[in-house]
């Protein structure tokens, strides 16, 4: 009874667990622990995988 | 005039655009519809033929008449973080928020109607064909015999989801995957299945379209990659994305696609074959772009910010693929 496409499924990665930034509602931006803007630190973004094409798969249609 | 951004707090890709808008002095109101009601509040008054509306979030208050554009990025389900969430509250909240926004003259990236239609993969494939883009032979079926017949005609196949979503109970990822010869297609009867002729690709192409601007990036298939490594999202790290020029005919076809789809933004995925032909795979109307910008240095966030920052002209009904404004 398993759907055909699910024969090719694999466990989903939990990408958001280790995010190194938090949202600052005053700035309307995510910031690092030192207060700098996370989006300016490509190293952090790469490590978090939050801008990649699978980042939104859990909750959104479009990657 | 303010740019309204509908997205979740964790969306650091949106941050890249917010930072650009801040840099050029354009006011931004960022909110997640999931926080309506609660952290987000709204009001719309229809009296004596007039309309006045307001939105507030994070201590900011904006008149709906002061919105120049709306960027629908990664919004949560309206009402889903309310104290007592329910499907009914979500529907009420969605109708109120998006209904009020539809009555403004703001430009949309992308309008909800265009976005909803553009998510349908079969519709995408047909539109791409009509626009002049090469599309691999594709079958969507629940008939096992149709799948067998298709596999006889096109022995080298991949399977992918129809919707682009992934199952959540339990959470699983369903990458585009190669179908081995001799596969039993009986379980196709249990759910719609999308089979597509595999393109023997030498590179993946991600073309990000922002209004009239096309920014394409190319990622060569690694020299040691096997034929079963189909889905670039799930392959091993190796090669990186590099900027690439868009062939003239492809550019014309993409512009046609965007115009007919009434999209202001689209992230197109192509497979480049050995002859250099770009085969259309899909167009994600809200596809991620941060990973491309980080690799290539292409100014995607800046281009989106510039599009959003443009002032509304006339009654706000913008032309063709600049997004649908108004009702």
Boltz contact constraints between the chains, C-beta under 6 A:
constraints:
  - contact:
      token1: [A, 3]
      token2: [B, 190]
      max_distance: 6.0
  - contact:
      token1: [A, 3]
      token2: [B, 191]
      max_distance: 6.0
  - contact:
      token1: [A, 4]
      token2: [B, 187]
      max_distance: 6.0
  - contact:
      token1: [A, 4]
      token2: [B, 188]
      max_distance: 6.0
  - contact:
      token1: [A, 4]
      token2: [B, 193]
      max_distance: 6.0
  - contact:
      token1: [A, 5]
      token2: [B, 159]
      max_distance: 6.0
  - contact:
      token1: [A, 5]
      token2: [B, 161]
      max_distance: 6.0
  - contact:
      token1: [A, 5]
      token2: [B, 174]
      max_distance: 6.0
  - contact:
      token1: [A, 5]
      token2: [B, 193]
      max_distance: 6.0
  - contact:
      token1: [A, 8]
      token2: [B, 177]
      max_distance: 6.0
  - contact:
      token1: [A, 9]
      token2: [B, 172]
      max_distance: 6.0
  - contact:
      token1: [A, 9]
      token2: [B, 174]
      max_distance: 6.0
  - contact:
      token1: [A, 10]
      token2: [B, 173]
      max_distance: 6.0
  - contact:
      token1: [A, 12]
      token2: [B, 171]
      max_distance: 6.0
  - contact:
      token1: [A, 12]
      token2: [B, 172]
      max_distance: 6.0
  - contact:
      token1: [A, 12]
      token2: [B, 173]
      max_distance: 6.0
  - contact:
      token1: [A, 23]
      token2: [B, 9]
      max_distance: 6.0
  - contact:
      token1: [A, 25]
      token2: [B, 58]
      max_distance: 6.0
  - contact:
      token1: [A, 28]
      token2: [B, 18]
      max_distance: 6.0
  - contact:
      token1: [A, 28]
      token2: [B, 30]
      max_distance: 6.0
  - contact:
      token1: [A, 29]
      token2: [B, 15]
      max_distance: 6.0
  - contact:
      token1: [A, 29]
      token2: [B, 18]
      max_distance: 6.0
  - contact:
      token1: [A, 30]
      token2: [B, 12]
      max_distance: 6.0
  - contact:
      token1: [A, 30]
      token2: [B, 15]
      max_distance: 6.0
  - contact:
      token1: [A, 37]
      token2: [B, 19]
      max_distance: 6.0
  - contact:
      token1: [A, 38]
      token2: [B, 12]
      max_distance: 6.0
  - contact:
      token1: [A, 39]
      token2: [B, 12]
      max_distance: 6.0
  - contact:
      token1: [A, 39]
      token2: [B, 15]
      max_distance: 6.0
  - contact:
      token1: [A, 39]
      token2: [B, 16]
      max_distance: 6.0
  - contact:
      token1: [A, 39]
      token2: [B, 19]
      max_distance: 6.0
  - contact:
      token1: [A, 42]
      token2: [B, 294]
      max_distance: 6.0
  - contact:
      token1: [A, 50]
      token2: [B, 12]
      max_distance: 6.0
  - contact:
      token1: [A, 51]
      token2: [B, 13]
      max_distance: 6.0
  - contact:
      token1: [A, 51]
      token2: [B, 290]
      max_distance: 6.0
  - contact:
      token1: [A, 51]
      token2: [B, 291]
      max_distance: 6.0
  - contact:
      token1: [A, 52]
      token2: [B, 291]
      max_distance: 6.0
  - contact:
      token1: [A, 53]
      token2: [B, 233]
      max_distance: 6.0
  - contact:
      token1: [A, 53]
      token2: [B, 288]
      max_distance: 6.0
  - contact:
      token1: [A, 54]
      token2: [B, 233]
      max_distance: 6.0
  - contact:
      token1: [A, 56]
      token2: [B, 74]
      max_distance: 6.0
  - contact:
      token1: [A, 57]
      token2: [B, 166]
      max_distance: 6.0
  - contact:
      token1: [A, 60]
      token2: [B, 74]
      max_distance: 6.0
  - contact:
      token1: [A, 61]
      token2: [B, 119]
      max_distance: 6.0
  - contact:
      token1: [A, 61]
      token2: [B, 164]
      max_distance: 6.0
  - contact:
      token1: [A, 61]
      token2: [B, 165]
      max_distance: 6.0
  - contact:
      token1: [A, 62]
      token2: [B, 284]
      max_distance: 6.0
  - contact:
      token1: [A, 62]
      token2: [B, 286]
      max_distance: 6.0
  - contact:
      token1: [A, 62]
      token2: [B, 287]
      max_distance: 6.0
  - contact:
      token1: [A, 63]
      token2: [B, 284]
      max_distance: 6.0
  - contact:
      token1: [A, 63]
      token2: [B, 287]
      max_distance: 6.0
  - contact:
      token1: [A, 63]
      token2: [B, 288]
      max_distance: 6.0
